[in-house]
Amino acid sequence: MGHHLHENFNAAEEWKAARLTEIEFEEMARALKAVAKAHDRSCDDLLDTFARQGLAAALSLLAASDGAGTTAEYYNHRSPASS
């Protein structure tokens, strides 16, 4: 009996961790979109870079085209106060 409870707990914890990761990814994408729109920039290439290469690459792409201040804007959009 205890063995089955342990398996169920692990599965639930794995699901919870996966869901939290998904939520975090969605929030990062939302913030990237907000910064891109603020600079009248298409989101498609930015989100593609984010999905394929990660956040650092997407922020580098933004900074290269719209200035280094865009990284700070991203983190401002990610802060709890902006939600």
C-alpha positions, 0 to 999 in steps of 0.5 A, a space after each residue: 500500500 505504501 509503495 503505491 502511495 509513493 508512486 502516486 505522490 511522485 507522479 503528482 509532483 512531476 505533473 506539478 513541476 511540468 505545469 509550473 514550467 509551462 506557466 513560466 514559459 507562457 509568462 516569459 513569452 507574454 513579456 517578450 511579446 509586450 516588449 516587442 509590441 512596444 517597439 513595433 516589432 514582429 513577435 514571430 521571429 522573437 518567439 521562434 528564437 525563444 522556443 528554439 534557443 532560449 531566453 538569452 538568445 531572444 533577449 540578445 535578438 531584441 537588444 541587437 535590434 532595439 537597444 540594450 534597454 529592451 532587456 530591462 523592459 523585459 524584466 520589468 514586464 516579468 516583475 510581479 507588480 506588472 501583472 
